[in-house]
Amino acid sequence: MKWNRFGLNIALVIASCIIGILLFEVVYRYCFKQESETKYKWDQRFMLFSNENGGSAFRNIEGFFTYQPSTRIHSKTYYFVDDKWVKEYDYFIPINNFGLVQTNDIRTGVPSMLLLGDSFTEGQGAPPWFESFRATYLHKDLQLINGGLLGTGFDQWRHLHDHLLQSGIIIKRLVVVFITDDTTRRVWNVKSNIHDCIADYRRCLGDESFYGLPDDSKLDGHLEKLGSYREEYLSKKEHMASKTTKKIIGEWLPATRLVYQAAIEYLQTMTSKGASQTLPSRKVIQQFIETYKSEVLFIHIPAKDEKLNHIGRKTRKDIQTYGGEYYDGYALCNLTREDYFQHDGHLNPNGYSKISACVTDAVNKKWPR
């Protein structure tokens, strides 16, 4: 009798769990699935570059990279969505004498304020917002430097910072504009096959992360070639994972999978594995604060559809623990989903204008005239 009651209780618990999961999935499918599916489409993104002086758009410096100096880069990004090519953005990137994204050259031996950051600071997808910030910055006695570079994080910014110092740049004031993902990024440079592909689009095989940009007359054929390679690659990858439990859960229980992934990410940040991912960033934060003291400011801005998570809160706490100060861009920059591109995760021109205003406000409040 006791065993029957125990078995009945177990069955009720299992049934309750199954019903709860099914209800959760139904709510997710009807209320949240469309938004999550349109969040990012990285697998369909193709970033193309050309250098008006010829050659690659990038240069490597001791393991990290900048753009090629003293030139102008043409950047186009396409997405292959619903069986058609969609041009997400098309713009020109001004590159100064140090390979950084700004219209004016920078001089050595001049007191400067350096902005460090990733593609959001660079202004990927639109002409650099740094130029409007430079026009509204109150402290005209400091030379302004845009150290934003796509795909980079804290550890890489330290390398760029040190390179500028070694090149004779005098950094008096430092502003670090970051998103949460920047804390987990490692130092990287541009591989030789990518340099070759950008320098001559005909040398692109399709496995590069950045591609050369041909003339408009050759563009359609080039995109089709890249798209065919990507489709073949993803098909093989899909086939390899088609029979795995993860694949089955992803297809049939997408909401449960998202909860599982979030739990894993949270647990990783609490373990030695997670700590090792952010440890270099914490050291960089500490180094910057110890070096610049009251002359450094961190500005934390949200990525597309991002809510402040555990890693972001921990980074803010680290900044305060080491004696630094951060500006809450989540609350104060007034960014909405409409400020980002439709398919891409980057800000559109309207969004960058908000970033410019937000950084201007943060800097002028930190160091009032």
Secondary structure in CASP SS format (residue, H / E / C, confidence):
PFRMAT SS
TARGET T0000
AUTHOR 0000-0000-0000
METHOD secondary structure of the structure
MODEL  1
M C 1.00
K H 1.00
W H 1.00
N H 1.00
R H 1.00
F H 1.00
G H 1.00
L H 1.00
N H 1.00
I H 1.00
A H 1.00
L H 1.00
V H 1.00
I H 1.00
A H 1.00
S H 1.00
C H 1.00
I H 1.00
I H 1.00
G H 1.00
I H 1.00
L H 1.00
L H 1.00
F H 1.00
E H 1.00
V H 1.00
V H 1.00
Y H 1.00
R H 1.00
Y H 1.00
C H 1.00
F C 1.00
K H 1.00
Q H 1.00
E H 1.00
S H 1.00
E H 1.00
T C 1.00
K C 1.00
Y C 1.00
K C 1.00
W H 1.00
D H 1.00
Q H 1.00
R E 1.00
F E 1.00
M E 1.00
L E 1.00
F E 1.00
S E 1.00
N E 1.00
E C 1.00
N C 1.00
G C 1.00
G C 1.00
S C 1.00
A C 1.00
F E 1.00
R E 1.00
N E 1.00
I E 1.00
E C 1.00
G C 1.00
F E 1.00
F E 1.00
T E 1.00
Y E 1.00
Q C 1.00
P C 1.00
S C 1.00
T E 1.00
R E 1.00
I E 1.00
H E 1.00
S E 1.00
K E 1.00
T E 1.00
Y E 1.00
Y E 1.00
F E 1.00
V E 1.00
D C 1.00
D C 1.00
K E 1.00
W E 1.00
V E 1.00
K E 1.00
E E 1.00
Y E 1.00
D E 1.00
Y E 1.00
F E 1.00
I E 1.00
P E 1.00
I E 1.00
N C 1.00
N C 1.00
F C 1.00
G C 1.00
L C 1.00
V E 1.00
Q C 1.00
T C 1.00
N C 1.00
D C 1.00
I C 1.00
R C 1.00
T C 1.00
G C 1.00
V C 1.00
P E 1.00
S E 1.00
M E 1.00
L E 1.00
L E 1.00
L E 1.00
G E 1.00
D C 1.00
S H 1.00
F H 1.00
T H 1.00
E H 1.00
G C 1.00
Q C 1.00
G C 1.00
A C 1.00
P C 1.00
P C 1.00
W C 1.00
F H 1.00
E H 1.00
S H 1.00
F H 1.00
R H 1.00
A H 1.00
T H 1.00
Y C 1.00
L C 1.00
H C 1.00
K C 1.00
D C 1.00
L C 1.00
Q E 1.00
L E 1.00
I E 1.00
N E 1.00
G E 1.00
G E 1.00
L C 1.00
L C 1.00
G C 1.00
T C 1.00
G C 1.00
F H 1.00
D H 1.00
Q H 1.00
W H 1.00
R H 1.00
H H 1.00
L H 1.00
H H 1.00
D H 1.00
H H 1.00
L H 1.00
L H 1.00
Q H 1.00
S C 1.00
G C 1.00
I C 1.00
I E 1.00
I E 1.00
K E 1.00
R E 1.00
L E 1.00
V E 1.00
V E 1.00
V E 1.00
F E 1.00
I C 1.00
T H 1.00
D H 1.00
D H 1.00
T H 1.00
T H 1.00
R C 1.00
R C 1.00
V C 1.00
W C 1.00
N C 1.00
V C 1.00
K C 1.00
S H 1.00
N H 1.00
I H 1.00
H H 1.00
D H 1.00
C H 1.00
I H 1.00
A H 1.00
D C 1.00
Y H 1.00
R H 1.00
R H 1.00
C C 1.00
L C 1.00
G C 1.00
D C 1.00
E C 1.00
S C 1.00
F E 1.00
Y E 1.00
G E 1.00
L C 1.00
P C 1.00
D C 1.00
D H 1.00
S H 1.00
K H 1.00
L H 1.00
D H 1.00
G H 1.00
H H 1.00
L H 1.00
E H 1.00
K H 1.00
L H 1.00
G H 1.00
S H 1.00
Y H 1.00
R H 1.00
E H 1.00
E H 1.00
Y H 1.00
L H 1.00
S H 1.00
K H 1.00
K H 1.00
E H 1.00
H H 1.00
M H 1.00
A H 1.00
S C 1.00
K C 1.00
T C 1.00
T H 1.00
K H 1.00
K H 1.00
I H 1.00
I H 1.00
G H 1.00
E H 1.00
W H 1.00
L C 1.00
P H 1.00
A H 1.00
T H 1.00
R H 1.00
L H 1.00
V H 1.00
Y H 1.00
Q H 1.00
A H 1.00
A H 1.00
I H 1.00
E H 1.00
Y H 1.00
L H 1.00
Q H 1.00
T H 1.00
M H 1.00
T C 1.00
S H 1.00
K H 1.00
G H 1.00
A H 1.00
S H 1.00
Q H 1.00
T H 1.00
L H 1.00
P H 1.00
S H 1.00
R H 1.00
K H 1.00
V H 1.00
I H 1.00
Q H 1.00
Q H 1.00
F H 1.00
I H 1.00
E H 1.00
T H 1.00
Y H 1.00
K H 1.00
S H 1.00
E H 1.00
V E 1.00
L E 1.00
F E 1.00
I E 1.00
H E 1.00
I C 1.00
P C 1.00
A C 1.00
K C 1.00
D C 1.00
E C 1.00
K C 1.00
L C 1.00
N C 1.00
H H 1.00
I H 1.00
G H 1.00
R H 1.00
K H 1.00
T H 1.00
R H 1.00
K H 1.00
D H 1.00
I H 1.00
Q H 1.00
T H 1.00
Y C 1.00
G C 1.00
G C 1.00
E C 1.00
Y E 1.00
Y E 1.00
D E 1.00
G H 1.00
Y H 1.00
A H 1.00
L H 1.00
C C 1.00
N C 1.00
L C 1.00
T C 1.00
R H 1.00
E H 1.00
D H 1.00
Y E 1.00
F C 1.00
Q C 1.00
H C 1.00
D C 1.00
G C 1.00
H C 1.00
L E 1.00
N C 1.00
P H 1.00
N H 1.00
G H 1.00
Y H 1.00
S H 1.00
K H 1.00
I H 1.00
S H 1.00
A H 1.00
C H 1.00
V H 1.00
T H 1.00
D H 1.00
A H 1.00
V H 1.00
N H 1.00
K H 1.00
K H 1.00
W C 1.00
P C 1.00
R C 1.00
END
